[in-house]
């Protein structure tokens, strides 16, 4: 995963940081608390907005994040499994 280190501490990213990195590396993002469910967000600037894929790899368009999703700091690039 892509993590920032601060004085020896490893932490995940805020959503804006994760999206920027995802667009640069062409990878999806996920929350640490949701990665075990196969939850991945693919940020785009297309009419699909951000689309998500669940553990069954079923895509869904126009993801609607919650306030908790937007303020969380447990975002990271999703790893390929």
WODAFEN-V594771 format. One record per backbone hydrogen bond with DSSP energy under -0.5 kcal/mol. NH is the residue of the N-H (numbers start at 0). CO is the residue of the C=O. E is the energy in kcal/mol with one decimal. If there is no record, write none. Layout:
BEGIN
{{NH	CO	E} {NH	CO	E}}
END
This chain:
BEGIN
{{2	0	-0.8} {3	10	-1.9} {5	8	-2.7} {8	5	-2.3} {10	3	-2.5} {12	74	-3.3} {14	71	-0.7} {17	13	-2.4} {18	14	-2.8} {19	15	-1.9} {20	16	-2.1} {21	17	-2.6} {22	18	-2.7} {23	19	-1.9} {24	20	-2.5} {25	21	-1.2} {26	21	-1.8} {28	40	-2.8} {29	75	-2.5} {31	73	-3.0} {33	30	-1.9} {34	30	-1.3} {36	33	-1.7} {37	34	-1.7} {38	33	-1.3} {39	52	-2.1} {40	28	-3.2} {41	50	-3.5} {42	40	-0.7} {48	45	-1.8} {50	41	-1.8} {50	48	-0.5} {51	59	-2.4} {52	39	-2.1} {53	57	-0.8} {54	36	-1.1} {56	53	-2.6} {58	56	-0.7} {59	51	-2.2} {61	47	-2.1} {62	49	-3.5} {64	62	-0.7} {69	65	-2.0} {70	66	-1.7} {71	67	-1.2} {74	12	-2.3} {75	29	-2.1} {77	27	-2.7}}
END
